[in-house]
Amino acid sequence: MKREYLAAQKISGNLMVFENVHDVAYNEIVQIRFADDTRVATGRVIEMAGDKAVVLVFDGVADFTLTNTRTRFMGRPMTLALSREMLGRVFDGMGRPTDGTARYAAEVTRPINGTPMNPTHRQSPHLPLLTGVSAIDGMMTFMRGQKLPIFSGDGLPHDQLAAQIAAQFISVTGEDAVVVFAAMGCKFDTATFFRRQFEESGAWAQTVLFLNMADDPAAERLITPRLALTAAEYFAFDHARHVLVILTDMTVYAESVRAIASARGEIPGRRGYPGYLYSDLATLYERAGTRKDNRGSVTLLPILTLPDDDITHPVPDLTGFITEGQIVLARDLHARGIYPPIAVLPSLSRLMKDGIGAEKTHADHAALARKIFAIYAQVADIRVLRTIVGDDGLTEADKNILAFGDDFESQFIHQDVTLRSLDETLGIARKLVAYYRL
């Protein structure tokens, strides 16, 4: 049921406050129009208190006044029209096509907040998702349905790595694969880079892009990842596809959450973020998964840039509690020209043990990964020792381990943008362990 009101009681930032409203629900979608219909904006109810409703306006409230608008409460949550024709298309942060081609016919329309997966239907991820990246496939194996974020600093090649993983995921998985990419606060050159990478790799026909650009309203950034996950659930569970969702940059998303909370006058928590940031992130991350009654899967790869390379920052810190591991990019490896600069020791996949072994990857995969972790940890310790005592103070065994570490980084971790099979990855690891007799 639609209800229309002629005036707001207060406008503050992107927020409009209405009083004496009735039968309005949380998350209900709102249309705000100039009295002469020259402009239409979209909003969402984000707070209800008695007969008062607070509306977050996505398109901004420039030129709106308390008396020159008509506001219509639509009686439904925000929805996304879904179709297989979305593949190979580009949408803005509100789900509107921006590639200049015709609109598609919707097969189904669903609320963007999703429907919680029945816990009795949820299945623990246990099938490996191969990315063609040795450091990931060999040492922190990704599972279909897993949530595994990339923690990166400014200037590190997280965008390049994400595009490579997406293209190689499609190449390895085949026609069942779909990539849903969502960017929040994306710069034009970054958006162009991702589109070009998907087109050149041949992955474009199996990709859906949602782009909230840097000059788009910050309030849209709360919507963009929910649109992407709604599309992912549709392809995964309606069409039994294996969907990889890339969300970048979740730090920008969290900053938008903080800005809206500040505008509402909420009591800030750590570094000004609201206390509900954990639950807000969980509503996104927990939409990844697999189901017992469906062969499709939604796998989540969020990218987080770390302010000042601080991994204890609230956004990565809270993300780590929700997700099942992390991929950490190292600035020192990047400075030495190693790509991808994945820091093996602080990275992990907590579900790796469930998806490797004789029936899934290789019989010696788990033992080989544990052995390399143990040796590479010694490399880090000996490098610290060398800065104190110099090369002359090291034993031959120490020097042998250091040589292993150098070759492990230059031959195993470093691979440029090539795709490596799991056989190639584990073959390199075996040769290194055998050569250095470790």
C-alpha positions as CSV (number, residue, x, y, z in Angstrom):
1,M,0.0,0.0,0.0
2,K,1.5,3.4,-1.1
3,R,1.1,6.4,1.2
4,E,2.1,10.0,0.2
5,Y,3.1,12.9,2.4
6,L,3.6,16.5,1.3
7,A,6.3,17.7,3.6
8,A,9.2,16.6,5.8
9,Q,9.8,17.9,9.3
10,K,13.6,18.0,9.0
11,I,16.4,17.6,6.4
12,S,19.9,16.9,7.6
13,G,22.6,15.7,5.2
14,N,21.1,12.8,3.3
15,L,18.4,12.2,5.9
16,M,14.8,13.4,5.9
17,V,12.6,13.1,9.0
18,F,8.9,12.6,8.7
19,E,6.3,12.8,11.6
20,N,2.8,11.6,11.8
21,V,3.4,8.7,9.4
22,H,1.6,5.4,9.8
23,D,2.0,1.8,8.6
24,V,5.6,2.4,7.6
25,A,8.1,-0.4,7.9
26,Y,11.9,-0.5,8.4
27,N,13.8,-0.8,5.1
28,E,10.7,0.3,3.1
29,I,11.6,2.0,-0.1
30,V,10.6,5.7,-0.6
31,Q,10.3,8.0,-3.6
32,I,10.8,11.7,-3.1
33,R,9.6,14.1,-5.8
34,F,9.7,17.8,-6.4
35,A,6.2,19.2,-6.4
36,D,6.4,19.8,-10.1
37,D,7.8,16.3,-10.8
38,T,11.1,17.8,-12.2
39,R,13.2,15.5,-10.1
40,V,12.8,12.1,-8.4
41,A,15.0,10.7,-5.7
42,T,15.0,7.3,-4.0
43,G,15.4,6.6,-0.3
44,R,15.0,3.9,2.3
45,V,13.5,4.0,5.8
46,I,16.4,3.4,8.2
47,E,14.7,4.2,11.5
48,M,11.2,4.0,13.0
49,A,10.1,5.5,16.3
50,G,6.4,5.7,17.0
51,D,4.9,7.9,14.3
52,K,8.3,9.2,13.2
53,A,10.3,7.8,10.2
54,V,13.9,8.6,9.2
55,V,14.6,8.2,5.5
56,L,18.1,7.9,4.0
57,V,18.0,9.5,0.5
58,F,20.5,7.8,-1.9
59,D,20.5,10.4,-4.6
60,G,21.2,13.4,-2.3
61,V,18.8,16.1,-1.1
62,A,20.2,19.1,-3.0
63,D,17.5,21.7,-3.6
64,F,15.0,19.8,-1.5
65,T,13.2,21.9,1.1
66,L,10.7,21.0,3.8
67,T,7.8,22.1,1.6
68,N,8.6,21.5,-2.1
69,T,8.5,17.7,-2.1
70,R,6.0,14.9,-2.2
71,T,7.2,11.8,-0.5
72,R,5.7,8.4,-1.3
73,F,6.2,5.4,1.0
74,M,6.0,2.4,-1.4
75,G,5.0,-0.3,1.0
76,R,7.8,-2.7,0.0
77,P,11.5,-3.1,0.5
78,M,14.0,-2.3,-2.3
79,T,14.1,-5.1,-4.9
80,L,16.3,-6.1,-7.9
81,A,14.9,-7.4,-11.2
82,L,16.9,-10.6,-12.0
83,S,17.5,-12.3,-15.3
84,R,20.2,-14.4,-17.0
85,E,20.4,-11.4,-19.4
86,M,22.3,-9.6,-16.6
87,L,25.5,-11.5,-17.7
88,G,27.9,-9.3,-19.6
89,R,26.1,-6.1,-18.3
90,V,27.2,-3.1,-16.3
91,F,25.0,-1.5,-13.6
92,D,25.4,1.5,-11.4
93,G,25.4,1.3,-7.6
94,M,21.6,1.3,-7.5
95,G,21.2,-1.5,-10.0
96,R,20.3,0.6,-13.1
97,P,22.0,-0.5,-16.4
98,T,24.7,2.0,-17.5
99,D,26.1,0.2,-20.6
100,G,23.7,1.9,-23.0
101,T,22.0,-1.3,-24.1
102,A,18.3,-2.2,-23.8
103,R,16.8,-3.1,-20.5
104,Y,16.3,-6.8,-19.9
105,A,13.1,-8.7,-19.1
106,A,13.0,-9.8,-15.5
107,E,12.6,-13.4,-14.8
108,V,12.1,-12.8,-11.0
109,T,12.2,-9.8,-8.6
110,R,13.7,-10.2,-5.1
111,P,14.4,-8.0,-2.1
112,I,18.0,-7.0,-2.0
113,N,18.4,-7.8,1.7
114,G,18.0,-11.5,0.8
115,T,16.4,-14.3,2.7
116,P,18.4,-16.0,5.5
117,M,19.6,-19.4,4.5
118,N,17.9,-22.2,6.5
119,P,20.6,-23.5,8.9
120,T,19.4,-27.0,8.3
121,H,19.9,-26.6,4.6
122,R,23.4,-24.9,4.8
123,Q,26.3,-27.1,4.0
124,S,29.8,-26.7,5.2
125,P,32.1,-25.7,2.3
126,H,34.2,-28.7,1.4
127,L,35.0,-28.6,-2.4
128,P,38.1,-26.8,-3.5
129,L,37.8,-23.7,-5.7
130,L,41.0,-23.4,-7.7
131,T,42.2,-19.9,-8.6
132,G,45.3,-20.8,-10.6
133,V,47.4,-18.8,-8.1
134,S,50.0,-21.0,-6.4
135,A,50.2,-19.3,-3.1
136,I,46.4,-19.6,-2.7
137,D,45.8,-23.0,-4.2
138,G,48.8,-24.6,-2.5
139,M,49.0,-22.9,0.9
140,M,45.5,-21.5,1.7
141,T,43.1,-23.4,-0.5
142,F,39.8,-21.6,-1.2
143,M,36.5,-23.6,-0.8
144,R,33.3,-23.1,-2.8
145,G,31.0,-21.2,-0.5
146,Q,33.8,-19.7,1.6
147,K,34.3,-16.1,2.7
148,L,38.0,-15.3,2.3
149,P,38.9,-11.6,2.3
150,I,42.0,-9.9,0.8
151,F,43.8,-7.6,3.2
152,S,45.9,-5.0,1.4
153,G,47.6,-1.7,1.8
154,D,47.2,1.3,-0.5
155,G,49.3,1.0,-3.6
156,L,49.4,-2.8,-3.5
157,P,48.1,-4.8,-6.5
158,H,44.9,-6.1,-4.9
159,D,42.8,-5.0,-7.9
160,Q,45.1,-6.9,-10.3
161,L,45.0,-10.0,-8.1
162,A,41.2,-9.9,-7.8
163,A,40.8,-9.6,-11.6
164,Q,43.3,-12.4,-12.2
165,I,41.5,-14.7,-9.7
166,A,38.1,-13.9,-11.3
167,A,39.3,-14.6,-14.9
168,Q,41.2,-17.8,-13.9
169,F,38.2,-19.0,-11.8
170,I,36.1,-18.9,-14.9
171,S,38.8,-20.5,-17.0
172,V,39.2,-23.4,-14.5
173,T,35.5,-23.8,-13.5
174,G,34.1,-23.5,-17.0
175,E,30.6,-22.6,-18.1
176,D,29.1,-23.1,-14.6
177,A,31.1,-20.2,-13.3
178,V,29.8,-16.6,-12.8
179,V,31.6,-13.6,-11.4
180,V,29.6,-10.8,-9.8
181,F,31.8,-7.8,-9.2
182,A,30.7,-4.8,-7.0
183,A,32.8,-1.7,-6.4
184,M,32.0,1.0,-3.8
185,G,33.6,4.5,-4.3
186,C,35.3,3.2,-7.4
187,K,37.6,5.5,-9.4
188,F,37.1,5.7,-13.2
189,D,40.5,4.2,-14.0
190,T,39.8,1.3,-11.6
191,A,36.4,0.6,-13.2
192,T,38.0,0.7,-16.7
193,F,40.8,-1.6,-15.6
194,F,38.4,-4.3,-14.3
195,R,36.1,-4.1,-17.4
196,R,39.1,-4.3,-19.7
197,Q,40.6,-7.3,-17.8
198,F,37.3,-9.2,-17.9
199,E,36.9,-8.5,-21.6
200,E,40.5,-9.4,-22.6
201,S,40.4,-12.6,-20.6
202,G,37.2,-13.8,-22.2
203,A,35.3,-13.7,-18.9
204,W,33.0,-10.9,-19.9
205,A,30.1,-13.0,-20.9
206,Q,30.0,-14.7,-17.5
207,T,30.4,-11.4,-15.5
208,V,28.0,-8.9,-13.9
209,L,29.4,-5.5,-12.8
210,F,27.9,-3.1,-10.2
211,L,29.8,0.1,-10.0
212,N,29.3,2.9,-7.4
213,M,31.7,5.5,-8.6
214,A,33.7,7.8,-6.5
215,D,31.5,10.8,-7.4
216,D,28.3,8.9,-6.8
217,P,26.4,9.5,-3.5
218,A,28.1,7.8,-0.6
219,A,24.7,6.5,0.6
220,E,24.5,4.3,-2.5
221,R,27.4,2.3,-1.2
222,L,25.2,0.7,1.4
223,I,23.1,-0.7,-1.4
224,T,25.7,-1.8,-4.0
225,P,27.0,-5.0,-2.2
226,R,23.5,-6.1,-1.4
227,L,22.5,-5.8,-5.1
228,A,25.6,-7.9,-6.0
229,L,24.8,-10.6,-3.5
230,T,21.2,-10.8,-4.6
231,A,22.3,-11.4,-8.1
232,A,24.8,-14.0,-6.9
233,E,22.1,-15.9,-5.0
234,Y,19.9,-15.9,-8.1
235,F,22.6,-17.4,-10.3
236,A,23.8,-19.8,-7.6
237,F,20.5,-21.2,-6.3
238,D,18.1,-20.6,-9.2
239,H,20.5,-21.8,-11.9
240,A,23.0,-24.0,-10.0
241,R,26.0,-21.9,-11.0
242,H,29.2,-21.4,-9.0
243,V,29.4,-17.7,-8.3
244,L,32.4,-15.8,-7.1
245,V,31.5,-12.4,-5.6
246,I,34.2,-9.7,-5.4
247,L,33.4,-6.7,-3.2
248,T,35.8,-3.8,-3.3
249,D,36.5,-1.8,-1.2
250,M,34.8,-2.9,2.0
251,T,36.7,-0.2,4.0
252,V,35.0,2.4,1.8
253,Y,31.6,0.7,2.5
254,A,32.3,0.8,6.3
255,E,33.2,4.5,6.1
256,S,29.8,5.1,4.5
257,V,28.2,3.2,7.4
258,R,30.1,5.4,9.8
259,A,29.1,8.6,8.0
260,I,25.4,7.7,8.1
261,A,25.6,6.8,11.7
262,S,27.3,10.1,12.5
263,A,24.6,12.0,10.6
264,R,21.9,10.2,12.7
265,G,23.7,11.3,15.9
266,E,24.5,7.8,17.1
267,I,27.1,7.2,19.8
268,P,30.4,6.2,18.1
269,G,32.4,3.1,18.9
270,R,36.0,2.3,17.9
271,R,37.5,5.0,15.7
272,G,34.0,6.5,15.2
273,Y,32.4,3.4,13.7
274,P,29.0,2.4,15.1
275,G,28.7,-0.5,17.5
276,Y,26.6,-2.4,15.0
277,L,29.3,-2.5,12.3
278,Y,30.0,-6.2,13.1
279,S,26.3,-7.2,12.6
280,D,26.1,-5.0,9.5
281,L,29.1,-6.7,7.9
282,A,27.8,-10.1,8.9
283,T,24.5,-9.5,7.0
284,L,26.7,-9.3,3.9
285,Y,29.4,-11.9,4.5
286,E,27.0,-14.6,5.8
287,R,25.1,-14.6,2.4
288,A,28.0,-16.7,1.0
289,G,27.6,-20.5,1.3
290,T,26.4,-23.7,-0.2
291,R,23.2,-25.7,0.3
292,K,22.6,-29.4,0.7
293,D,19.7,-29.3,-1.8
294,N,21.4,-27.3,-4.5
295,R,24.7,-27.7,-6.3
296,G,25.2,-24.0,-6.8
297,S,27.5,-21.9,-4.5
298,V,28.2,-18.3,-3.5
299,T,31.8,-17.7,-2.7
300,L,32.9,-14.3,-1.3
301,L,36.1,-12.5,-1.9
302,P,35.9,-9.0,-0.2
303,I,38.8,-6.6,-0.6
304,L,39.8,-4.4,2.3
305,T,42.4,-1.7,2.1
306,L,44.1,-1.2,5.5
307,P,44.6,2.4,6.6
308,D,48.3,2.8,7.4
309,D,48.7,-0.9,6.8
310,D,47.0,-1.5,10.2
311,I,45.6,-5.0,10.3
312,T,44.1,-4.2,13.7
313,H,41.9,-1.5,12.2
314,P,38.2,-2.1,13.1
315,V,37.1,-3.1,9.6
316,P,39.6,-5.9,9.0
317,D,39.5,-6.8,12.7
318,L,35.7,-7.4,12.6
319,T,35.9,-9.0,9.2
320,G,38.3,-11.6,10.5
321,F,35.8,-12.6,13.1
322,I,33.1,-13.3,10.5
323,T,35.1,-14.8,7.6
324,E,37.1,-18.0,7.4
325,G,40.6,-16.8,7.0
326,Q,42.4,-14.0,5.0
327,I,44.8,-13.4,2.2
328,V,47.3,-10.8,3.2
329,L,49.4,-8.8,0.7
330,A,52.9,-7.8,1.8
331,R,54.5,-4.5,0.9
332,D,58.1,-5.9,1.2
333,L,57.4,-8.6,-1.4
334,H,55.8,-6.1,-3.7
335,A,58.9,-3.8,-3.4
336,R,61.0,-6.7,-4.5
337,G,58.9,-7.3,-7.6
338,I,57.2,-10.5,-6.5
339,Y,53.7,-10.8,-7.9
340,P,51.3,-11.7,-6.4
341,P,52.9,-10.3,-3.1
342,I,51.0,-12.8,-0.9
343,A,52.4,-13.0,2.6
344,V,52.1,-16.8,3.3
345,L,52.6,-16.8,7.1
346,P,49.8,-14.4,8.2
347,S,47.4,-15.8,5.5
348,L,45.3,-18.8,6.0
349,S,42.1,-20.6,5.0
350,R,40.4,-22.1,8.0
351,L,38.4,-24.5,5.7
352,M,41.4,-25.8,3.8
353,K,41.6,-29.0,5.8
354,D,38.1,-29.9,4.7
355,G,38.8,-29.6,1.0
356,I,42.2,-31.2,0.3
357,G,43.5,-34.7,0.3
358,A,43.5,-37.8,-1.9
359,E,39.9,-37.6,-3.1
360,K,39.9,-33.9,-3.7
361,T,43.4,-32.5,-4.6
362,H,46.5,-34.7,-3.9
363,A,47.2,-37.2,-1.1
364,D,50.3,-35.3,0.1
365,H,48.8,-31.8,-0.2
366,A,48.1,-31.3,3.5
367,A,51.5,-32.7,4.6
368,L,53.4,-30.7,2.0
369,A,51.6,-27.4,3.0
370,R,52.3,-28.0,6.7
371,K,56.0,-28.7,5.9
372,I,56.4,-25.5,3.9
373,F,54.7,-23.4,6.5
374,A,57.1,-24.7,9.1
375,I,60.2,-24.2,7.0
376,Y,59.1,-20.7,5.9
377,A,58.5,-19.7,9.5
378,Q,62.1,-20.5,10.1
379,V,63.1,-18.3,7.2
380,A,61.5,-15.3,8.8
381,D,63.3,-16.0,12.1
382,I,66.7,-16.5,10.5
383,R,66.3,-13.3,8.4
384,V,65.8,-11.4,11.7
385,L,68.8,-13.1,13.2
386,R,70.9,-12.2,10.1
387,T,70.3,-8.5,10.7
388,I,71.9,-8.9,14.1
389,V,74.8,-11.3,13.5
390,G,75.4,-11.0,9.8
391,D,75.9,-13.8,7.3
392,D,79.1,-14.9,9.1
393,G,77.2,-15.7,12.3
394,L,74.8,-18.1,10.5
395,T,75.3,-21.9,10.3
396,E,75.2,-23.8,7.0
397,A,71.8,-25.1,8.0
398,D,70.6,-21.6,8.5
399,K,72.0,-20.5,5.1
400,N,70.3,-23.5,3.4
401,I,66.9,-22.5,4.9
402,L,67.4,-18.8,3.8
403,A,68.2,-20.0,0.2
404,F,65.0,-22.1,0.3
405,G,63.0,-19.0,1.4
406,D,64.4,-16.9,-1.5
407,D,63.6,-19.6,-4.1
408,F,60.2,-20.2,-2.6
409,E,59.3,-16.6,-3.0
410,S,60.8,-16.2,-6.5
411,Q,59.6,-19.5,-7.9
412,F,56.5,-20.5,-6.0
413,I,54.8,-17.3,-4.8
414,H,56.0,-15.3,-7.9
415,Q,54.2,-16.3,-11.0
416,D,53.1,-13.0,-12.7
417,V,49.7,-13.2,-14.3
418,T,49.9,-16.8,-15.6
419,L,47.6,-19.6,-14.6
420,R,49.1,-22.5,-12.8
421,S,47.4,-25.9,-12.4
422,L,47.4,-27.5,-9.0
423,D,49.7,-30.2,-10.3
424,E,52.2,-27.4,-11.4
425,T,51.8,-25.7,-8.0
426,L,52.5,-28.8,-5.9
427,G,55.2,-29.9,-8.3
428,I,57.2,-26.7,-7.6
429,A,56.7,-27.1,-3.9
430,R,57.9,-30.7,-3.9
431,K,61.0,-29.9,-6.0
432,L,62.0,-27.1,-3.6
433,V,61.7,-29.3,-0.5
434,A,63.6,-32.1,-2.2
435,Y,66.4,-29.8,-3.6
436,Y,67.2,-28.3,-0.3
437,R,66.7,-31.7,1.5
438,L,64.3,-30.2,4.1
